């Protein structure tokens, strides 16, 4: 209960309004954790959409991942009622999200919602996730329906197919118009870290995100861990989010993502779906081939992409994880 202790310790030094807000903050059952890294404009729009929600039993935890663009000063002034946790360095998505989740759990959270800062949400976004969780006690992770921000009726995620032995999957409905074809609450092959709810019970039994990944595949690994422990991963179509994802992929940043994706997929599969020695190496080869084939669907320099893929495989084999240092 470290968070509670620190709040009490600093009570005499806080303005009266700040202390009363903190008491209210600790009484909520649902904590929405938004991670910011040099994205102040997106974060402001995201928080403004959260403040329009019809669901009221929530608090926002904003984790700043050592931004260098003055985000903390701007966000503190814009939203003085929101708690901001400042990381001492860029911890990546997994580390930053875990920092927020540990604070929320120490304050008694029953439901933890992870939400990308480059999203806006529907008014009933959180309420629908919580309702679905309360109606199914076997649910550990629940994911929202996600649309493209710049194409509001076009789906980005409506559940996913997933092969747990190869780590290959795809977003269901990707790029198609939403005409209600995926409007059934049901299990999904893998959750979507863009917008998901995890229950307290699941977090206490399964643990938090794998921080060695730094970024990419944390949600996939969490979903596999949930299944191994008997928890359901659900798609909740009535909870809606609009995500500022690019229409197409391209450039050096995407090539870097290939590195993390290949490396972390292999680690995830070894951890949650282990195979005997010979089959393990066949799987490594198959993941490598799938990654190379996917490269030719992306608008990035092929030589750079191949370099990133092989770099990811080699670092996985050598046990090198965390942030890519070049």
C-alpha positions in Angstrom: 0.0 0.0 0.0 2.9 2.3 -0.8 0.7 4.8 -2.7 -1.7 5.2 0.3 1.2 5.9 2.6 2.7 8.5 0.4 -0.7 10.3 0.0 -1.1 10.4 3.8 2.5 11.5 4.3 2.0 14.5 2.0 -1.5 15.4 3.2 -0.4 18.5 5.2 1.5 19.9 2.2 -1.4 19.6 -0.3 -4.1 22.1 -1.0 -7.4 21.0 0.4 -9.0 20.4 -3.0 -6.1 18.2 -4.0 -6.4 16.0 -0.9 -10.2 15.5 -1.3 -9.6 14.6 -5.0 -7.0 12.0 -3.9 -9.5 10.4 -1.5 -12.0 10.1 -4.3 -9.3 8.8 -6.6 -8.6 5.9 -4.2 -12.3 5.0 -3.8 -12.8 4.2 -7.5 -13.0 0.6 -8.8 -11.8 1.3 -12.4 -8.5 2.9 -13.3 -7.8 4.0 -16.9 -4.1 4.1 -17.5 -2.9 6.3 -20.4 0.7 6.2 -21.4 2.2 9.4 -22.9 5.6 9.7 -24.6 6.1 13.0 -26.5 2.4 13.0 -27.6 0.9 15.8 -25.7 -1.7 16.8 -28.3 -3.0 13.2 -28.8 -3.1 12.7 -25.0 -5.2 15.9 -24.5 -7.7 14.7 -27.1 -7.8 11.3 -25.5 -8.4 12.6 -22.0 -11.1 15.0 -23.2 -13.0 12.1 -24.7 -12.7 10.1 -21.5 -14.1 13.0 -19.5 -17.3 12.7 -21.6 -18.0 9.1 -20.6 -21.3 8.1 -19.0 -19.5 5.7 -16.7 -18.5 7.6 -13.6 -16.7 5.1 -11.3 -13.2 5.7 -12.7 -10.0 7.6 -12.3 -7.4 8.4 -14.9 -3.7 7.6 -14.3 -1.5 9.3 -16.8 2.0 7.8 -17.0 4.6 10.0 -18.7 7.4 7.9 -20.2 10.2 10.5 -19.8 8.9 12.8 -22.5 11.2 15.5 -23.8 8.6 17.8 -25.3 7.3 19.4 -22.1 4.3 17.1 -21.9 4.2 17.0 -18.1 4.0 20.7 -17.7 1.3 21.1 -20.3 -0.8 18.2 -19.1 -0.5 19.2 -15.4 -1.8 22.6 -16.3 -4.5 21.3 -18.6 -5.7 18.6 -16.2 -4.7 19.5 -12.6 -7.2 16.9 -11.3 -5.4 14.0 -13.0 -2.6 12.1 -11.3 0.6 12.1 -13.4 3.2 9.5 -12.7 6.6 10.4 -14.2 8.9 7.6 -15.2 12.7 8.2 -14.8 13.4 7.0 -18.3 11.5 5.6 -21.3 10.3 2.2 -20.0 8.6 1.2 -23.2 4.9 0.3 -23.4 5.1 -2.6 -21.0 7.2 -0.9 -18.4 5.1 2.3 -18.5 1.8 0.4 -18.4 3.1 -1.7 -15.5 4.1 1.4 -13.5 0.5 2.7 -13.8 -1.0 -0.7 -13.0 1.1 -1.2 -9.9 -0.1 2.2 -8.6 -3.7 1.4 -9.4 -3.6 -2.0 -7.8 -2.0 -0.6 -4.6 -5.0 1.8 -4.4 -7.5 -1.0 -4.6 -8.4 -1.1 -8.3 -10.7 -3.9 -9.4 -10.5 -3.2 -13.1 -7.5 -1.8 -15.0 -8.0 -0.3 -18.4 -5.0 0.2 -20.7 -5.7 2.8 -23.4 -3.4 4.2 -26.1 -3.0 7.9 -25.9 -3.7 8.3 -29.7 -7.3 7.2 -29.3 -10.7 8.8 -28.6 -13.5 6.7 -27.0 -17.2 6.4 -27.1 -19.2 7.7 -24.0 -20.0 4.1 -22.9 -16.5 2.8 -23.7 -15.5 1.9 -20.1 -18.9 1.0 -18.9 -19.4 -1.7 -21.5 -16.0 -3.3 -20.6 -16.8 -3.3 -16.9 -20.3 -4.7 -17.5 -18.9 -7.5 -19.6 -16.2 -8.3 -17.0 -18.8 -8.4 -14.2 -21.0 -10.7 -16.2 -18.3 -13.3 -16.9 -16.1 -14.2 -13.9 -13.8 -16.3 -16.1 -12.9 -13.2 -18.1 -9.3 -12.0 -17.5 -8.8 -9.6 -20.4 -11.5 -7.8 -22.5 -10.8 -5.8 -25.6 -12.8 -3.1 -27.3 -13.8 -2.7 -30.9 -11.4 -0.4 -32.6 -11.9 1.8 -35.6 -9.6 3.9 -37.7 -9.7 7.5 -36.4 -9.6 9.1 -39.8 -12.2 6.6 -41.2 -14.7 6.4 -38.4 -16.8 3.5 -39.8 -13.9 1.3 -40.8 -12.7 -1.4 -38.5 -9.1 -1.8 -37.3 -9.8 -4.5 -34.7 -12.9 -6.6 -34.1 -11.3 -9.5 -32.4 -8.5 -11.5 -33.9 -7.5 -14.9 -35.2 -4.3 -16.3 -33.7 -2.1 -19.4 -34.0 -0.5 -20.0 -30.6 2.1 -22.3 -32.1 3.5 -19.9 -34.7 2.5 -16.6 -33.2 0.8 -15.6 -36.4 -2.5 -13.7 -36.3 -4.5 -11.0 -37.9 -7.1 -8.5 -36.8 -10.6 -9.6 -37.8 -12.5 -7.2 -40.0 -9.4 -5.1 -40.6 -10.2 -2.4 -43.3 -13.8 -3.3 -43.7 -16.9 -1.2 -43.0 -18.6 -2.0 -39.7 -22.1 -3.1 -40.6 -22.7 -5.1 -37.4 -21.0 -8.3 -38.7 -18.9 -8.6 -35.6 -21.4 -7.4 -32.9 -21.2 -10.5 -30.7 -19.5 -10.6 -27.4 -17.2 -13.6 -27.6 -13.8 -15.1 -27.0 -11.0 -13.8 -29.2 -7.7 -15.3 -30.3 -5.6 -12.4 -28.9 -6.4 -9.2 -27.1 -5.5 -5.8 -28.4 -3.3 -3.6 -26.2 -4.7 -0.4 -27.8 -7.8 -0.6 -25.6 -8.3 -3.4 -23.1 -9.5 -4.1 -19.5 -7.8 -6.6 -17.2 -9.3 -7.7 -13.9 -7.6 -7.5 -10.6 -8.0 -11.2 -10.0 -6.3 -12.0 -13.3 -3.4 -9.5 -12.7 -2.8 -11.0 -9.2 -2.6 -14.5 -10.5 -0.9 -14.0 -13.9 1.3 -11.0 -13.2 1.6 -7.9 -15.3 3.1 -7.3 -18.7 6.4 -8.7 -19.7 8.8 -5.7 -19.4 11.7 -7.3 -21.3 9.6 -7.0 -24.5 9.8 -3.1 -24.2 7.2 -2.8 -26.9 5.2 -5.1 -29.2 3.7 -8.5 -28.4 3.0 -7.7 -24.7 -0.7 -8.1 -25.3 -0.2 -11.3 -27.2 1.8 -12.8 -24.4 -0.7 -11.7 -21.8 -3.5 -13.3 -23.7 -1.6 -16.6 -24.0 -0.8 -16.5 -20.3 -4.5 -15.9 -19.6 -5.5 -19.0 -21.6 -2.8 -21.1 -19.9 -4.3 -20.1 -16.5 -7.9 -20.8 -17.6 -9.0 -17.1 -18.1 -11.0 -16.0 -21.1 -10.0 -13.3 -23.4 -13.1 -11.6 -24.7 -14.0 -9.2 -27.5 -16.5 -6.6 -26.4 -18.0 -4.9 -29.5 -20.2 -2.5 -27.6 -17.1 -0.8 -26.2 -15.8 1.4 -29.1 -12.5 3.3 -29.7 -11.1 5.3 -32.6 -7.4 4.8 -33.1 -5.0 7.2 -35.0 -3.2 4.4 -36.7 -1.7 5.1 -40.1 -3.5 3.9 -43.1 -0.2 2.3 -44.4 3.0 1.3 -42.9 6.4 2.6 -44.0 9.7 4.1 -43.1 12.5 3.3 -40.7 10.2 3.3 -37.6 8.2 0.3 -39.1 11.4 -1.5 -39.8 12.3 -1.1 -36.1 8.9 -2.5 -35.2 9.8 -5.6 -37.2 12.8 -6.2 -34.9 10.7 -6.1 -31.8 7.9 -8.1 -33.3 10.2 -11.0 -34.4 12.3 -11.1 -31.3 9.3 -10.8 -28.9 7.1 -13.3 -30.8 9.8 -16.0 -30.5 10.3 -15.3 -26.7 6.5 -15.3 -26.2 6.1 -18.7 -28.0 9.0 -20.2 -26.0 7.5 -19.0 -22.8 3.8 -19.8 -23.2 3.8 -22.6 -25.9 7.1 -24.4 -25.5 8.2 -27.1 -27.9 10.9 -29.8 -27.8 14.3 -28.8 -29.1 13.9 -29.9 -32.7 10.4 -28.6 -33.2 11.4 -25.3 -31.5 14.1 -24.7 -34.2 11.6 -25.5 -37.0 9.3 -23.0 -35.5 12.0 -20.3 -35.4 12.6 -20.9 -39.1 8.8 -20.7 -39.8 8.5 -17.4 -37.9 11.5 -16.1 -39.8 9.9 -17.0 -43.2 6.5 -15.5 -42.2 8.3 -12.3 -41.1 10.2 -12.0 -44.4 7.0 -12.6 -46.4 5.2 -9.9 -44.4 8.0 -7.5 -45.2 6.9 -7.5 -48.9 3.5 -6.2 -47.9 5.0 -3.1 -46.3 6.2 0.1 -47.8 9.7 0.1 -46.3 13.2 -0.5 -47.7 13.5 -4.2 -48.1 17.2 -4.4 -47.2 16.6 -2.4 -43.9 13.6 -4.7 -43.2 15.6 -7.9 -43.6 18.4 -6.4 -41.4 15.8 -5.7 -38.6 14.3 -9.2 -38.9 17.6 -11.1 -38.7 18.7 -8.7 -35.9 15.6 -9.7 -33.9 16.2 -13.4 -34.4 19.8 -13.1 -33.3 19.1 -11.1 -30.2 16.4 -13.6 -29.3 18.8 -16.5 -29.6 21.4 -14.6 -27.6 18.9 -13.6 -24.9 19.1 -9.9 -25.6 15.9 -8.1 -24.7 14.7 -4.7 -23.6 15.0 -1.6 -25.7 16.9 -1.8 -28.9 20.2 0.1 -28.5 22.0 1.1 -31.7 
